[in-house]
Amino acid sequence: MRIRHPGLLAFVATLAAAGPALAHHGWNWAEPDNSALTGVVKSVRLGNPHGRVTLDVGGEQWVAEVGQPWRNARAGLRDEMLVEGVRVTISGHRSARPGEKLIKAERVIIGNTTYDLYPDRD
């Protein structure tokens, strides 16, 4: 077989190599059922493609993926709310990979206020 478009081959190879990373930005990597966990913020990295909040949950370190900056802002969740020492509850979907302590947040609850990052999801 003769390759007429070597650039296309390189593009396809790049997509194949990036497959797991690209898939991660959907929901297929996570369990289908909603879960909730509560912990204390240990560290935060907000920004694109999504924020990551590390929580201490009963002595275990969990990473909660929150929304992109525009999604957080739309929900009313401001950066200064997610700081070290704040107690939060994350409602969302845990990673389907055994042992991976990662949850994709649909909702972030601080005190008595719920910040609904994905209002169209259950």
C-alpha positions as CSV (number, residue, x, y, z in Angstrom):
1,M,0.0,0.0,0.0
2,R,1.4,3.4,-1.0
3,I,0.8,6.3,1.4
4,R,-0.2,9.3,-0.6
5,H,-0.5,11.7,2.3
6,P,2.3,11.2,4.8
7,G,1.0,14.1,6.9
8,L,-2.3,12.2,7.3
9,L,-0.4,9.2,8.7
10,A,1.4,11.4,11.2
11,F,-1.9,12.9,12.2
12,V,-3.5,9.5,12.7
13,A,-0.5,8.3,14.7
14,T,-0.8,11.4,16.9
15,L,-4.5,10.7,17.6
16,A,-3.8,7.1,18.4
17,A,-1.1,8.0,20.9
18,A,-3.3,10.7,22.5
19,G,-6.4,8.5,22.6
20,P,-6.4,7.9,26.4
21,A,-5.8,11.7,27.0
22,L,-8.5,12.7,24.6
23,A,-11.0,10.2,26.0
24,H,-10.4,11.5,29.5
25,H,-12.0,14.8,28.6
26,G,-15.3,13.1,28.1
27,W,-17.1,11.0,30.7
28,N,-16.3,7.4,29.4
29,W,-13.4,7.0,31.8
30,A,-15.6,7.5,34.8
31,E,-18.1,5.2,36.6
32,P,-21.7,5.7,35.4
33,D,-23.1,6.2,38.9
34,N,-22.9,9.4,40.9
35,S,-20.8,9.5,44.0
36,A,-20.0,12.0,46.6
37,L,-17.0,12.6,48.8
38,T,-16.1,15.2,51.4
39,G,-12.7,16.4,52.2
40,V,-10.4,19.3,53.0
41,V,-8.6,21.2,50.1
42,K,-4.9,20.5,50.2
43,S,-3.9,22.1,46.9
44,V,-5.5,23.7,43.8
45,R,-4.6,24.2,40.2
46,L,-7.3,26.0,38.3
47,G,-7.4,26.8,34.6
48,N,-7.8,25.0,31.3
49,P,-8.6,22.4,30.3
50,H,-10.1,21.9,33.8
51,G,-9.2,22.7,37.4
52,R,-7.7,20.1,39.7
53,V,-8.4,20.2,43.4
54,T,-6.5,17.8,45.7
55,L,-8.5,16.8,48.7
56,D,-7.7,15.0,52.0
57,V,-10.5,12.5,52.4
58,G,-10.1,10.6,55.6
59,G,-6.3,10.5,55.2
60,E,-6.4,9.6,51.5
61,Q,-5.5,12.1,48.7
62,W,-8.2,12.4,46.1
63,V,-8.1,14.7,43.0
64,A,-11.4,16.3,42.0
65,E,-11.6,17.7,38.5
66,V,-13.7,20.9,38.5
67,G,-14.8,22.8,35.5
68,Q,-13.0,25.1,33.1
69,P,-12.8,28.7,34.3
70,W,-15.9,29.7,32.3
71,R,-17.9,26.8,33.7
72,N,-16.9,27.5,37.3
73,A,-17.8,31.2,36.8
74,R,-21.2,30.3,35.3
75,A,-21.9,28.2,38.4
76,G,-20.9,31.0,40.7
77,L,-17.8,29.1,41.9
78,R,-14.9,31.6,42.3
79,D,-11.3,30.7,42.5
80,E,-10.9,32.2,46.0
81,M,-13.5,29.7,47.3
82,L,-11.2,26.8,46.6
83,V,-8.3,27.4,48.9
84,E,-6.3,25.2,51.2
85,G,-8.2,24.3,54.3
86,V,-11.7,24.7,53.0
87,R,-14.0,21.7,53.5
88,V,-15.9,20.7,50.3
89,T,-18.1,18.0,49.1
90,I,-17.8,16.9,45.5
91,S,-20.7,15.2,43.8
92,G,-19.8,13.5,40.5
93,H,-18.3,10.5,38.9
94,R,-15.3,8.5,40.2
95,S,-12.7,7.1,37.9
96,A,-13.6,3.6,36.7
97,R,-9.9,2.6,37.0
98,P,-9.4,0.4,40.1
99,G,-7.4,2.3,42.7
100,E,-7.4,5.7,40.9
101,K,-8.5,8.4,43.4
102,L,-10.0,10.8,40.9
103,I,-13.5,12.2,40.6
104,K,-15.1,14.4,38.0
105,A,-17.1,17.1,39.8
106,E,-20.7,17.8,38.6
107,R,-21.4,19.8,41.7
108,V,-19.2,21.4,44.3
109,I,-20.7,22.0,47.7
110,I,-19.1,24.5,50.1
111,G,-21.0,25.1,53.4
112,N,-24.7,25.1,52.4
113,T,-24.2,26.3,48.8
114,T,-24.1,24.0,45.8
115,Y,-22.3,25.1,42.7
116,D,-23.8,23.2,39.8
117,L,-21.0,22.9,37.2
118,Y,-23.1,20.6,34.9
119,P,-26.7,21.6,35.4
120,D,-27.9,19.4,32.5
121,R,-26.4,16.2,34.1
122,D,-28.1,14.1,36.8
